[in-house]
Amino acid sequence: MIILGLILLVVGFLTGLSLLYYIGGILLVIGLVLLVLGRTGRAVGGRKVWY
């Protein structure tokens, strides 16, 4: 999700499409929040470990 967010941010910035830019930013933030929750050992979505 973090990588997809970064890709959408870059594509949105380069093409000038603000919709892609905003969606990429939202996905990036959600991915980082899930990463932090997973690193602290907290269960995310009912699972402790995602493979």
PyMOL Python script that loads the backbone (N, CA, C, O; Angstrom):
from pymol import cmd

cmd.read_pdbstr("""\
ATOM      1  N   MET A   1       0.825  -1.176   0.000  1.00  0.00           N
ATOM      2  CA  MET A   1       0.000   0.000   0.000  1.00  0.00           C
ATOM      3  C   MET A   1       0.879   1.254   0.000  1.00  0.00           C
ATOM      4  O   MET A   1       0.537   2.267  -0.610  1.00  0.00           O
ATOM      5  N   ILE A   2       1.994   1.168   0.681  1.00  0.00           N
ATOM      6  CA  ILE A   2       2.909   2.312   0.721  1.00  0.00           C
ATOM      7  C   ILE A   2       3.504   2.561  -0.667  1.00  0.00           C
ATOM      8  O   ILE A   2       3.599   3.703  -1.116  1.00  0.00           O
ATOM      9  N   ILE A   3       3.896   1.496  -1.325  1.00  0.00           N
ATOM     10  CA  ILE A   3       4.493   1.636  -2.663  1.00  0.00           C
ATOM     11  C   ILE A   3       3.464   2.159  -3.658  1.00  0.00           C
ATOM     12  O   ILE A   3       3.781   3.018  -4.481  1.00  0.00           O
ATOM     13  N   LEU A   4       2.241   1.651  -3.593  1.00  0.00           N
ATOM     14  CA  LEU A   4       1.180   2.141  -4.482  1.00  0.00           C
ATOM     15  C   LEU A   4       0.897   3.611  -4.227  1.00  0.00           C
ATOM     16  O   LEU A   4       0.687   4.377  -5.168  1.00  0.00           O
ATOM     17  N   GLY A   5       0.888   4.011  -2.959  1.00  0.00           N
ATOM     18  CA  GLY A   5       0.690   5.412  -2.622  1.00  0.00           C
ATOM     19  C   GLY A   5       1.786   6.296  -3.185  1.00  0.00           C
ATOM     20  O   GLY A   5       1.510   7.375  -3.709  1.00  0.00           O
ATOM     21  N   LEU A   6       3.030   5.845  -3.080  1.00  0.00           N
ATOM     22  CA  LEU A   6       4.140   6.619  -3.638  1.00  0.00           C
ATOM     23  C   LEU A   6       4.050   6.736  -5.152  1.00  0.00           C
ATOM     24  O   LEU A   6       4.303   7.801  -5.715  1.00  0.00           O
ATOM     25  N   ILE A   7       3.689   5.642  -5.806  1.00  0.00           N
ATOM     26  CA  ILE A   7       3.565   5.666  -7.268  1.00  0.00           C
ATOM     27  C   ILE A   7       2.470   6.644  -7.694  1.00  0.00           C
ATOM     28  O   ILE A   7       2.662   7.434  -8.618  1.00  0.00           O
ATOM     29  N   LEU A   8       1.324   6.587  -7.016  1.00  0.00           N
ATOM     30  CA  LEU A   8       0.230   7.495  -7.363  1.00  0.00           C
ATOM     31  C   LEU A   8       0.587   8.946  -7.074  1.00  0.00           C
ATOM     32  O   LEU A   8       0.189   9.842  -7.819  1.00  0.00           O
ATOM     33  N   LEU A   9       1.340   9.189  -5.989  1.00  0.00           N
ATOM     34  CA  LEU A   9       1.789  10.546  -5.702  1.00  0.00           C
ATOM     35  C   LEU A   9       2.674  11.086  -6.817  1.00  0.00           C
ATOM     36  O   LEU A   9       2.499  12.220  -7.262  1.00  0.00           O
ATOM     37  N   VAL A  10       3.612  10.283  -7.262  1.00  0.00           N
ATOM     38  CA  VAL A  10       4.535  10.718  -8.316  1.00  0.00           C
ATOM     39  C   VAL A  10       3.804  10.926  -9.635  1.00  0.00           C
ATOM     40  O   VAL A  10       4.021  11.929 -10.315  1.00  0.00           O
ATOM     41  N   VAL A  11       2.939   9.984  -9.999  1.00  0.00           N
ATOM     42  CA  VAL A  11       2.194  10.107 -11.253  1.00  0.00           C
ATOM     43  C   VAL A  11       1.271  11.324 -11.206  1.00  0.00           C
ATOM     44  O   VAL A  11       1.176  12.072 -12.178  1.00  0.00           O
ATOM     45  N   GLY A  12       0.597  11.519 -10.083  1.00  0.00           N
ATOM     46  CA  GLY A  12      -0.275  12.677  -9.945  1.00  0.00           C
ATOM     47  C   GLY A  12       0.489  13.983 -10.006  1.00  0.00           C
ATOM     48  O   GLY A  12       0.002  14.958 -10.579  1.00  0.00           O
ATOM     49  N   PHE A  13       1.671  14.020  -9.427  1.00  0.00           N
ATOM     50  CA  PHE A  13       2.488  15.229  -9.448  1.00  0.00           C
ATOM     51  C   PHE A  13       3.001  15.524 -10.855  1.00  0.00           C
ATOM     52  O   PHE A  13       2.991  16.672 -11.299  1.00  0.00           O
ATOM     53  N   LEU A  14       3.449  14.485 -11.548  1.00  0.00           N
ATOM     54  CA  LEU A  14       4.013  14.675 -12.887  1.00  0.00           C
ATOM     55  C   LEU A  14       2.957  15.026 -13.928  1.00  0.00           C
ATOM     56  O   LEU A  14       3.221  15.814 -14.836  1.00  0.00           O
ATOM     57  N   THR A  15       1.763  14.446 -13.804  1.00  0.00           N
ATOM     58  CA  THR A  15       0.724  14.693 -14.798  1.00  0.00           C
ATOM     59  C   THR A  15      -0.186  15.859 -14.430  1.00  0.00           C
ATOM     60  O   THR A  15      -0.943  16.348 -15.268  1.00  0.00           O
ATOM     61  N   GLY A  16      -0.113  16.297 -13.196  1.00  0.00           N
ATOM     62  CA  GLY A  16      -0.954  17.412 -12.781  1.00  0.00           C
ATOM     63  C   GLY A  16      -2.369  16.997 -12.413  1.00  0.00           C
ATOM     64  O   GLY A  16      -3.238  17.854 -12.255  1.00  0.00           O
ATOM     65  N   LEU A  17      -2.618  15.701 -12.272  1.00  0.00           N
ATOM     66  CA  LEU A  17      -3.941  15.220 -11.882  1.00  0.00           C
ATOM     67  C   LEU A  17      -4.033  15.210 -10.358  1.00  0.00           C
ATOM     68  O   LEU A  17      -3.424  14.370  -9.695  1.00  0.00           O
ATOM     69  N   SER A  18      -4.783  16.131  -9.824  1.00  0.00           N
ATOM     70  CA  SER A  18      -4.843  16.262  -8.373  1.00  0.00           C
ATOM     71  C   SER A  18      -5.542  15.078  -7.708  1.00  0.00           C
ATOM     72  O   SER A  18      -5.247  14.758  -6.556  1.00  0.00           O
ATOM     73  N   LEU A  19      -6.460  14.426  -8.414  1.00  0.00           N
ATOM     74  CA  LEU A  19      -7.158  13.283  -7.841  1.00  0.00           C
ATOM     75  C   LEU A  19      -6.172  12.160  -7.515  1.00  0.00           C
ATOM     76  O   LEU A  19      -6.232  11.581  -6.430  1.00  0.00           O
ATOM     77  N   LEU A  20      -5.275  11.852  -8.435  1.00  0.00           N
ATOM     78  CA  LEU A  20      -4.268  10.824  -8.178  1.00  0.00           C
ATOM     79  C   LEU A  20      -3.346  11.236  -7.045  1.00  0.00           C
ATOM     80  O   LEU A  20      -2.920  10.402  -6.245  1.00  0.00           O
ATOM     81  N   TYR A  21      -3.044  12.500  -6.982  1.00  0.00           N
ATOM     82  CA  TYR A  21      -2.160  13.026  -5.946  1.00  0.00           C
ATOM     83  C   TYR A  21      -2.793  12.836  -4.566  1.00  0.00           C
ATOM     84  O   TYR A  21      -2.115  12.407  -3.632  1.00  0.00           O
ATOM     85  N   TYR A  22      -4.074  13.147  -4.427  1.00  0.00           N
ATOM     86  CA  TYR A  22      -4.762  12.995  -3.145  1.00  0.00           C
ATOM     87  C   TYR A  22      -4.945  11.539  -2.765  1.00  0.00           C
ATOM     88  O   TYR A  22      -4.741  11.175  -1.607  1.00  0.00           O
ATOM     89  N   ILE A  23      -5.323  10.701  -3.712  1.00  0.00           N
ATOM     90  CA  ILE A  23      -5.503   9.275  -3.431  1.00  0.00           C
ATOM     91  C   ILE A  23      -4.174   8.648  -3.021  1.00  0.00           C
ATOM     92  O   ILE A  23      -4.128   7.834  -2.099  1.00  0.00           O
ATOM     93  N   GLY A  24      -3.107   9.022  -3.696  1.00  0.00           N
ATOM     94  CA  GLY A  24      -1.783   8.522  -3.334  1.00  0.00           C
ATOM     95  C   GLY A  24      -1.385   8.933  -1.931  1.00  0.00           C
ATOM     96  O   GLY A  24      -0.822   8.129  -1.188  1.00  0.00           O
ATOM     97  N   GLY A  25      -1.665  10.163  -1.560  1.00  0.00           N
ATOM     98  CA  GLY A  25      -1.358  10.627  -0.213  1.00  0.00           C
ATOM     99  C   GLY A  25      -2.141   9.882   0.850  1.00  0.00           C
ATOM    100  O   GLY A  25      -1.604   9.536   1.902  1.00  0.00           O
ATOM    101  N   ILE A  26      -3.414   9.636   0.571  1.00  0.00           N
ATOM    102  CA  ILE A  26      -4.253   8.906   1.524  1.00  0.00           C
ATOM    103  C   ILE A  26      -3.756   7.475   1.680  1.00  0.00           C
ATOM    104  O   ILE A  26      -3.663   6.972   2.800  1.00  0.00           O
ATOM    105  N   LEU A  27      -3.436   6.814   0.573  1.00  0.00           N
ATOM    106  CA  LEU A  27      -2.931   5.443   0.647  1.00  0.00           C
ATOM    107  C   LEU A  27      -1.598   5.385   1.377  1.00  0.00           C
ATOM    108  O   LEU A  27      -1.343   4.446   2.130  1.00  0.00           O
ATOM    109  N   LEU A  28      -0.761   6.366   1.162  1.00  0.00           N
ATOM    110  CA  LEU A  28       0.537   6.414   1.830  1.00  0.00           C
ATOM    111  C   LEU A  28       0.356   6.549   3.341  1.00  0.00           C
ATOM    112  O   LEU A  28       1.030   5.858   4.106  1.00  0.00           O
ATOM    113  N   VAL A  29      -0.532   7.416   3.773  1.00  0.00           N
ATOM    114  CA  VAL A  29      -0.770   7.608   5.208  1.00  0.00           C
ATOM    115  C   VAL A  29      -1.366   6.353   5.833  1.00  0.00           C
ATOM    116  O   VAL A  29      -0.950   5.949   6.919  1.00  0.00           O
ATOM    117  N   ILE A  30      -2.330   5.733   5.169  1.00  0.00           N
ATOM    118  CA  ILE A  30      -2.936   4.509   5.691  1.00  0.00           C
ATOM    119  C   ILE A  30      -1.894   3.395   5.784  1.00  0.00           C
ATOM    120  O   ILE A  30      -1.852   2.661   6.771  1.00  0.00           O
ATOM    121  N   GLY A  31      -1.064   3.273   4.768  1.00  0.00           N
ATOM    122  CA  GLY A  31      -0.010   2.259   4.787  1.00  0.00           C
ATOM    123  C   GLY A  31       0.980   2.475   5.916  1.00  0.00           C
ATOM    124  O   GLY A  31       1.407   1.513   6.555  1.00  0.00           O
ATOM    125  N   LEU A  32       1.350   3.721   6.172  1.00  0.00           N
ATOM    126  CA  LEU A  32       2.279   4.009   7.259  1.00  0.00           C
ATOM    127  C   LEU A  32       1.655   3.736   8.624  1.00  0.00           C
ATOM    128  O   LEU A  32       2.333   3.242   9.525  1.00  0.00           O
ATOM    129  N   VAL A  33       0.373   4.051   8.785  1.00  0.00           N
ATOM    130  CA  VAL A  33      -0.309   3.769  10.044  1.00  0.00           C
ATOM    131  C   VAL A  33      -0.366   2.265  10.289  1.00  0.00           C
ATOM    132  O   VAL A  33      -0.107   1.805  11.401  1.00  0.00           O
ATOM    133  N   LEU A  34      -0.703   1.507   9.262  1.00  0.00           N
ATOM    134  CA  LEU A  34      -0.747   0.048   9.413  1.00  0.00           C
ATOM    135  C   LEU A  34       0.634  -0.522   9.695  1.00  0.00           C
ATOM    136  O   LEU A  34       0.767  -1.482  10.454  1.00  0.00           O
ATOM    137  N   LEU A  35       1.660   0.058   9.093  1.00  0.00           N
ATOM    138  CA  LEU A  35       3.028  -0.389   9.343  1.00  0.00           C
ATOM    139  C   LEU A  35       3.416  -0.152  10.796  1.00  0.00           C
ATOM    140  O   LEU A  35       3.992  -1.030  11.438  1.00  0.00           O
ATOM    141  N   VAL A  36       3.103   1.021  11.309  1.00  0.00           N
ATOM    142  CA  VAL A  36       3.441   1.340  12.696  1.00  0.00           C
ATOM    143  C   VAL A  36       2.668   0.436  13.655  1.00  0.00           C
ATOM    144  O   VAL A  36       3.238  -0.061  14.626  1.00  0.00           O
ATOM    145  N   LEU A  37       1.387   0.220  13.397  1.00  0.00           N
ATOM    146  CA  LEU A  37       0.599  -0.666  14.257  1.00  0.00           C
ATOM    147  C   LEU A  37       1.130  -2.092  14.233  1.00  0.00           C
ATOM    148  O   LEU A  37       1.165  -2.765  15.262  1.00  0.00           O
ATOM    149  N   GLY A  38       1.538  -2.544  13.070  1.00  0.00           N
ATOM    150  CA  GLY A  38       2.084  -3.893  12.958  1.00  0.00           C
ATOM    151  C   GLY A  38       3.427  -4.037  13.648  1.00  0.00           C
ATOM    152  O   GLY A  38       3.718  -5.082  14.230  1.00  0.00           O
ATOM    153  N   ARG A  39       4.256  -2.989  13.589  1.00  0.00           N
ATOM    154  CA  ARG A  39       5.580  -3.032  14.229  1.00  0.00           C
ATOM    155  C   ARG A  39       5.491  -3.014  15.746  1.00  0.00           C
ATOM    156  O   ARG A  39       6.381  -3.530  16.422  1.00  0.00           O
ATOM    157  N   THR A  40       4.431  -2.428  16.292  1.00  0.00           N
ATOM    158  CA  THR A  40       4.298  -2.374  17.745  1.00  0.00           C
ATOM    159  C   THR A  40       3.739  -3.668  18.316  1.00  0.00           C
ATOM    160  O   THR A  40       3.621  -3.803  19.533  1.00  0.00           O
ATOM    161  N   GLY A  41       3.394  -4.620  17.458  1.00  0.00           N
ATOM    162  CA  GLY A  41       2.884  -5.902  17.926  1.00  0.00           C
ATOM    163  C   GLY A  41       1.387  -5.925  18.098  1.00  0.00           C
ATOM    164  O   GLY A  41       0.832  -6.915  18.575  1.00  0.00           O
ATOM    165  N   ARG A  42       0.729  -4.860  17.721  1.00  0.00           N
ATOM    166  CA  ARG A  42      -0.723  -4.782  17.858  1.00  0.00           C
ATOM    167  C   ARG A  42      -1.378  -5.522  16.687  1.00  0.00           C
ATOM    168  O   ARG A  42      -0.933  -5.408  15.545  1.00  0.00           O
ATOM    169  N   ALA A  43      -2.416  -6.264  16.979  1.00  0.00           N
ATOM    170  CA  ALA A  43      -3.115  -7.002  15.928  1.00  0.00           C
ATOM    171  C   ALA A  43      -3.873  -6.034  15.028  1.00  0.00           C
ATOM    172  O   ALA A  43      -4.609  -5.171  15.506  1.00  0.00           O
ATOM    173  N   VAL A  44      -3.685  -6.188  13.723  1.00  0.00           N
ATOM    174  CA  VAL A  44      -4.354  -5.336  12.743  1.00  0.00           C
ATOM    175  C   VAL A  44      -5.291  -6.214  11.931  1.00  0.00           C
ATOM    176  O   VAL A  44      -4.843  -7.158  11.279  1.00  0.00           O
ATOM    177  N   GLY A  45      -6.574  -5.919  11.960  1.00  0.00           N
ATOM    178  CA  GLY A  45      -7.543  -6.700  11.210  1.00  0.00           C
ATOM    179  C   GLY A  45      -7.697  -8.118  11.756  1.00  0.00           C
ATOM    180  O   GLY A  45      -8.035  -9.039  11.012  1.00  0.00           O
ATOM    181  N   GLY A  46      -7.452  -8.293  13.044  1.00  0.00           N
ATOM    182  CA  GLY A  46      -7.610  -9.626  13.633  1.00  0.00           C
ATOM    183  C   GLY A  46      -6.406 -10.527  13.457  1.00  0.00           C
ATOM    184  O   GLY A  46      -6.439 -11.681  13.883  1.00  0.00           O
ATOM    185  N   ARG A  47      -5.340 -10.030  12.840  1.00  0.00           N
ATOM    186  CA  ARG A  47      -4.144 -10.848  12.627  1.00  0.00           C
ATOM    187  C   ARG A  47      -2.942 -10.142  13.195  1.00  0.00           C
ATOM    188  O   ARG A  47      -2.790  -8.931  13.040  1.00  0.00           O
ATOM    189  N   LYS A  48      -2.082 -10.901  13.858  1.00  0.00           N
ATOM    190  CA  LYS A  48      -0.851 -10.312  14.380  1.00  0.00           C
ATOM    191  C   LYS A  48       0.230 -10.236  13.305  1.00  0.00           C
ATOM    192  O   LYS A  48       1.031  -9.302  13.292  1.00  0.00           O
ATOM    193  N   VAL A  49       0.251 -11.212  12.410  1.00  0.00           N
ATOM    194  CA  VAL A  49       1.319 -11.288  11.403  1.00  0.00           C
ATOM    195  C   VAL A  49       0.704 -11.372  10.019  1.00  0.00           C
ATOM    196  O   VAL A  49      -0.215 -12.159   9.792  1.00  0.00           O
ATOM    197  N   TRP A  50       1.201 -10.569   9.095  1.00  0.00           N
ATOM    198  CA  TRP A  50       0.778 -10.622   7.694  1.00  0.00           C
ATOM    199  C   TRP A  50       1.961 -11.113   6.870  1.00  0.00           C
ATOM    200  O   TRP A  50       3.056 -10.557   6.950  1.00  0.00           O
ATOM    201  N   TYR A  51       1.739 -12.143   6.088  1.00  0.00           N
ATOM    202  CA  TYR A  51       2.822 -12.695   5.270  1.00  0.00           C
ATOM    203  C   TYR A  51       2.656 -12.298   3.847  1.00  0.00           C
ATOM    204  O   TYR A  51       3.473 -12.669   3.003  1.00  0.00           O
TER     205      TYR A  51
END
""", "prot")
cmd.dss("prot")
cmd.show_as("cartoon", "prot")
cmd.util.cbc("prot")
cmd.orient("prot")
